[in-house]
Amino acid sequence: MAEVFDAIVVGLGAMGSAATYQLAKRGASVLGIDQLKPPHELGSTHGDSRITRIACGEGPEYSSFARRSHEIWRELEKATGRDLFTQNGMLVISGQGKRAAGHENEKFLETTFNAAQEANVSHETLDGKAIRERFPAFNVREDDTAYFDRVSGFVRPGLCIEAQLQRASISGATLRFHEKMLQFEQSGEEVRMTTAAGSYRAKKLILTAGPWVNEVLRLDCEFKITRQVLYWFRFKRESASRNFVPERFPVYIWQIPAPQVIYGFPLIGRPDEGVKIATEQYEVTTAPDSVRRSVSPDEISEMFSTYVSPYFPDLDGICVKAKVCLYTCMPKARFVIDSHPRMKNVIVASPCSGHGFKHSAAIGETLAQMALGQSHLDLSKFAFPQV
């Protein structure tokens, strides 16, 4: 192909679809390539919903990305007529004694409060009694404490990806699906990228490969890929569903007295479709092409008895649906958004470390600005690890 693109984006999931959209929106010539056809259920951006929050227990450095992402999703809703973003508030709950760490941070609740203050997010502190009165579905202890704000909520990852790829195509982006990158190299001020279908050239190459990042980069430092399971549990009785509607049930992250936190969502569909609840594990690693994607009855039973039944007594042990997704992780849930350590015209955006989707729209915009030499949000804390 004779054309030299302004940028090629490899991997069109959360960050890649956003980068492709933002590049095309700015009038850049952009080629987006994916080995599959997003959205799909083999990576990290499926499962119907993702929490979005400006006050992040991972650290205040993430707030600007989440806030800007909220603005972009509202812009996309106006442009596409799709319902992408629901602001129904967020609870972060913890309490006395040993509690599960949120993204390896035992002070997740405290960090959330600090991040909210730094980002000027209006919020409240609720004790156990106030939580029960306002949100009766939560079986909290009297001595539990919660952070609550109204600007948080959830986004629909599949719809967000579809919307951005649609707008990218309308704005002139070239999209190629079911085409796997084989290799890339920098030659002078250009990057050449090869697939089974051909060879392409660009001024910048943006790699947003998600859990396939190790295979793509082939560097000495490998990112940790972990298997995560999402569950949807049924109500004991349909009348209980009224306490789980978005108006009465915010998204939540709960540091419970167990090995892992739980997080979850309100009732989004019909009552018989259940409500989504999940944990996060970082001990067992895997790879995207060999991960076990089935969920066993033992896993469901353990999830319900340890992480669901004690905290949501209106849910029963019938799991309506279960999905497996993948986290691509660094210690302390850090991101990497930086130039390739050996190729200055190759930009890497990974891993998401389990909390990337809420930031992805703004990170995509930042990647586009990096590729085009424009000013962008601060990336000083997301440098590539030493290799």
C-alpha positions in Angstrom: 0.0 0.0 0.0 1.5 3.3 -1.1 -0.3 5.5 1.4 1.5 6.6 4.5 -1.1 7.0 7.2 -0.8 9.6 9.9 -1.4 6.7 12.4 -2.2 3.0 12.5 -4.0 1.7 15.6 -3.6 -2.0 16.4 -6.4 -3.3 18.6 -9.8 -1.7 18.5 -11.2 -2.4 21.9 -11.7 0.2 24.6 -8.7 2.5 24.0 -8.1 1.6 20.3 -11.6 2.4 19.2 -11.4 5.7 21.1 -8.0 6.6 19.6 -9.2 5.7 16.1 -12.3 7.9 16.5 -10.3 10.8 17.9 -7.8 10.7 15.1 -10.4 10.5 12.4 -12.4 13.3 14.1 -9.3 15.5 13.8 -9.0 14.9 10.1 -6.0 12.5 10.4 -5.6 9.6 8.0 -5.9 6.6 10.2 -6.0 2.8 9.8 -7.5 0.7 12.5 -6.8 -3.0 12.6 -8.0 -5.8 14.8 -7.5 -9.6 14.7 -11.2 -10.0 15.7 -14.2 -7.8 15.2 -14.9 -5.6 18.3 -17.0 -5.6 20.4 -16.5 -9.2 21.3 -16.2 -11.4 24.4 -12.6 -12.6 24.2 -10.9 -9.6 25.8 -11.6 -7.1 28.6 -14.5 -5.0 27.4 -17.6 -7.1 27.5 -20.1 -8.0 30.2 -22.8 -5.3 29.6 -21.5 -2.6 32.0 -18.5 -0.9 33.5 -18.3 1.4 36.5 -17.2 4.9 35.9 -16.0 7.2 38.7 -14.0 10.4 38.8 -12.8 9.9 42.4 -10.6 6.9 42.0 -9.3 4.8 44.9 -6.3 3.9 42.7 -5.1 7.5 42.9 -6.0 11.1 42.0 -3.9 11.0 38.8 -6.7 9.2 37.1 -9.5 11.7 37.7 -8.8 14.0 34.7 -9.2 11.0 32.4 -12.5 9.9 33.9 -13.9 13.4 33.9 -13.0 14.0 30.3 -14.4 10.6 29.3 -17.7 11.6 30.8 -17.8 14.6 28.5 -16.9 12.5 25.4 -19.6 9.9 26.1 -22.2 12.7 26.3 -20.9 14.0 23.0 -21.2 10.6 21.5 -24.7 10.1 22.8 -25.8 13.3 21.0 -24.0 12.3 17.8 -25.3 8.7 17.7 -28.6 8.7 19.7 -27.3 5.8 21.8 -27.7 5.4 25.6 -24.1 5.0 26.7 -23.7 6.5 30.1 -25.9 6.4 33.2 -25.1 8.5 36.3 -26.8 6.8 39.2 -24.1 7.4 41.8 -21.5 5.3 43.5 -20.9 3.8 46.9 -17.4 2.8 48.1 -17.9 0.9 51.4 -15.4 -0.3 54.0 -15.4 -0.8 57.7 -13.6 -2.0 60.8 -11.2 -4.9 60.9 -9.3 -6.6 58.1 -10.9 -5.7 54.7 -10.1 -6.7 51.2 -7.8 -4.4 49.3 -9.2 -2.5 46.2 -6.7 -2.9 43.4 -4.0 -3.8 45.9 -4.8 -0.7 48.0 -6.0 -1.5 51.5 -6.8 2.2 52.0 -9.0 2.3 48.9 -11.8 4.1 50.7 -9.5 6.7 52.1 -7.8 7.3 48.7 -11.3 7.7 47.1 -12.1 10.5 49.6 -8.8 12.1 49.0 -9.2 11.9 45.2 -12.7 13.4 45.4 -11.4 16.4 47.4 -8.5 16.9 45.0 -10.8 16.7 41.9 -13.5 18.8 43.6 -16.1 16.1 43.3 -19.1 16.7 45.6 -19.6 13.8 47.9 -21.0 12.5 51.2 -19.9 10.3 54.0 -22.5 7.7 55.1 -22.5 5.5 58.1 -24.1 2.0 58.2 -27.5 3.3 59.3 -27.6 5.9 56.5 -26.6 3.4 53.9 -29.4 1.0 55.0 -32.0 3.8 55.0 -31.1 5.2 51.6 -30.1 2.0 49.8 -31.9 -0.9 51.6 -30.6 -3.7 49.3 -27.1 -3.4 51.0 -26.7 -5.5 54.1 -24.0 -3.3 55.7 -22.8 -3.4 59.3 -23.7 -0.5 61.6 -20.0 0.4 61.8 -19.4 0.4 58.1 -18.6 3.7 56.3 -19.2 4.7 52.7 -18.2 7.3 50.3 -21.1 8.4 48.0 -21.3 10.7 45.0 -23.8 11.3 42.3 -21.6 11.9 39.3 -20.4 8.3 39.1 -22.4 5.5 37.4 -21.9 3.0 34.6 -21.2 2.9 30.9 -22.1 0.2 28.3 -18.7 -0.9 26.9 -19.9 -2.7 23.8 -22.1 0.2 22.7 -19.3 2.7 23.4 -16.9 0.7 21.2 -19.5 0.4 18.4 -20.3 4.1 18.6 -16.7 5.2 18.3 -15.9 2.8 15.5 -19.0 4.0 13.7 -18.1 7.7 14.1 -14.5 6.9 13.1 -15.7 5.3 9.8 -18.0 8.2 9.1 -15.1 10.6 9.6 -12.9 8.7 7.1 -11.0 6.0 9.1 -10.1 2.8 7.3 -11.1 -0.2 9.5 -9.9 -3.7 8.9 -11.2 -6.6 11.0 -10.1 -10.3 11.3 -6.6 -9.1 10.3 -3.8 -10.0 12.7 -0.6 -8.0 13.0 2.5 -10.2 12.4 5.3 -7.7 13.0 6.2 -4.0 13.1 9.5 -2.0 12.8 10.5 1.6 12.8 12.4 2.7 9.7 13.6 6.3 9.8 10.6 8.5 10.7 8.1 5.8 9.6 6.7 2.6 11.1 6.0 -0.4 8.9 3.4 -2.9 10.1 2.8 -6.2 8.5 -0.2 -8.5 8.5 -1.1 -11.7 6.6 -2.9 -9.4 4.2 -0.2 -6.9 3.4 2.2 -4.2 4.7 1.2 -0.7 5.9 3.2 2.4 6.7 2.5 5.2 9.1 4.1 8.1 10.8 2.9 6.7 14.2 1.8 3.3 15.3 -0.5 3.0 18.4 -0.6 -0.4 20.1 -3.7 -1.0 22.2 -3.6 -4.8 22.3 -5.2 -5.4 25.7 -4.5 -8.9 27.0 -2.5 -9.7 23.8 0.1 -7.0 24.7 2.8 -9.5 25.7 2.5 -11.3 22.4 2.6 -8.0 20.5 5.4 -6.3 22.3 7.7 -9.3 23.1 9.7 -7.4 25.7 11.6 -8.7 28.7 9.0 -7.2 31.1 5.7 -9.0 30.7 2.4 -7.8 32.0 0.3 -10.0 34.2 -2.9 -11.4 32.7 -5.6 -12.6 35.1 -8.9 -14.4 34.6 -11.9 -12.6 36.1 -15.5 -13.9 36.4 -18.6 -11.8 36.2 -21.9 -13.2 37.7 -25.5 -12.3 37.3 -27.7 -13.6 40.3 -31.4 -13.9 40.4 -33.8 -12.4 42.9 -35.5 -14.5 45.5 -38.7 -12.8 44.6 -39.4 -10.4 41.8 -40.7 -7.7 44.2 -37.2 -7.4 45.6 -36.0 -6.0 42.3 -37.5 -2.6 43.1 -34.6 -1.9 45.5 -32.1 -2.7 42.7 -33.2 -0.2 40.0 -30.6 2.5 39.2 -32.5 5.2 41.1 -32.3 3.2 44.3 -29.1 1.2 43.8 -25.8 2.9 42.9 -22.8 1.2 41.5 -20.5 0.1 44.3 -17.1 -1.1 45.3 -17.2 -2.9 48.7 -14.2 -3.8 50.8 -15.7 -6.7 52.6 -14.1 -8.9 55.3 -13.0 -11.5 52.7 -10.0 -12.1 50.4 -11.5 -10.0 47.6 -13.6 -6.9 47.1 -16.9 -7.1 45.5 -18.3 -4.6 43.0 -21.5 -4.5 41.1 -24.4 -2.7 39.3 -28.1 -2.0 39.5 -30.7 -4.0 37.6 -30.2 -2.9 34.0 -32.5 -5.3 32.2 -35.5 -7.4 33.2 -35.7 -8.8 36.8 -35.3 -12.4 35.4 -32.0 -11.3 33.9 -30.5 -10.9 37.4 -28.0 -8.3 38.7 -24.3 -8.3 38.0 -21.7 -8.7 40.8 -18.0 -9.6 40.6 -14.8 -9.9 42.5 -11.2 -9.4 41.5 -8.4 -11.9 41.8 -4.7 -11.3 41.1 -3.1 -14.6 42.1 -3.7 -16.9 39.1 -2.3 -15.8 35.8 -3.4 -16.9 32.3 -3.1 -15.9 28.6 -5.9 -14.8 26.2 -5.7 -17.7 23.9 -5.6 -20.4 26.6 -7.8 -19.0 29.4 -10.6 -21.2 30.6 -13.8 -19.4 29.6 -16.3 -21.7 31.2 -17.4 -21.1 34.8 -17.8 -24.1 37.0 -20.7 -24.9 39.4 -18.1 -24.8 42.2 -17.1 -21.3 41.3 -20.7 -20.2 41.3 -21.4 -21.8 44.6 -18.3 -20.3 46.3 -19.1 -16.9 44.8 -22.7 -16.9 46.2 -21.9 -18.3 49.7 -18.8 -16.0 50.3 -19.5 -12.8 48.3 -23.2 -12.5 47.6 -25.5 -14.1 50.2 -24.1 -12.3 53.3 -24.3 -8.9 51.6 -27.4 -9.0 49.4 -30.0 -11.2 51.1 -32.6 -10.5 48.4 -30.5 -12.5 45.8 -30.6 -16.3 45.6 -28.0 -18.9 44.5 -29.3 -19.2 40.9 -26.7 -17.7 38.6 -28.6 -16.6 35.5 -25.4 -15.9 33.5 -21.6 -15.9 34.0 -18.9 -14.4 31.8 -15.1 -14.6 31.9 -13.0 -11.5 31.1 -9.3 -10.6 31.3 -7.3 -8.1 33.3 -3.9 -6.9 32.0 -2.1 -5.7 35.1 0.8 -3.8 36.6 1.5 -3.5 40.3 -0.7 -1.0 42.1 -3.1 -1.1 39.1 -0.9 1.3 37.1 -1.4 2.2 33.4 1.3 2.4 30.8 0.8 5.2 28.2 4.1 5.9 26.7 6.4 5.5 23.7 7.8 2.1 23.0 11.2 1.8 24.9 13.1 1.2 21.6 10.9 2.9 19.0 9.9 6.5 19.5 7.2 6.5 16.8 5.4 3.5 18.4 3.0 4.4 21.2 1.8 1.8 23.7 -1.4 2.1 25.8 -1.6 -0.9 28.1 -2.4 -2.3 30.6 -5.7 -1.2 31.9 -5.0 -3.0 35.2 -8.7 -3.7 35.7 -10.0 -0.1 35.8 -9.3 1.2 32.3 -12.7 1.4 30.6 -13.9 4.4 32.6 -10.9 6.3 31.3 -10.7 4.9 27.8 -12.5 7.7 25.9 -10.1 10.3 27.2 -7.1 8.1 26.8 -8.0 7.5 23.2 -8.1 11.3 22.8 -4.7 11.6 24.5 -3.3 8.9 22.2 -4.5 10.8 19.1 -3.0 14.1 20.5 0.3 12.3 21.1 0.4 10.9 17.6 -0.4 14.3 16.1 2.0 16.3 18.3 -0.7 18.1 20.1 -0.9 19.0 23.8 -2.6 16.5 26.0 -3.4 15.4 29.6 -0.5 14.7 32.0 1.1 11.3 31.4 4.0 11.7 33.8 2.9 8.9 36.1 2.3 6.4 33.3 5.8 5.9 31.9 6.9 2.6 30.5 8.6 0.3 33.0 12.3 0.0 32.7 13.3 -2.9 30.4 
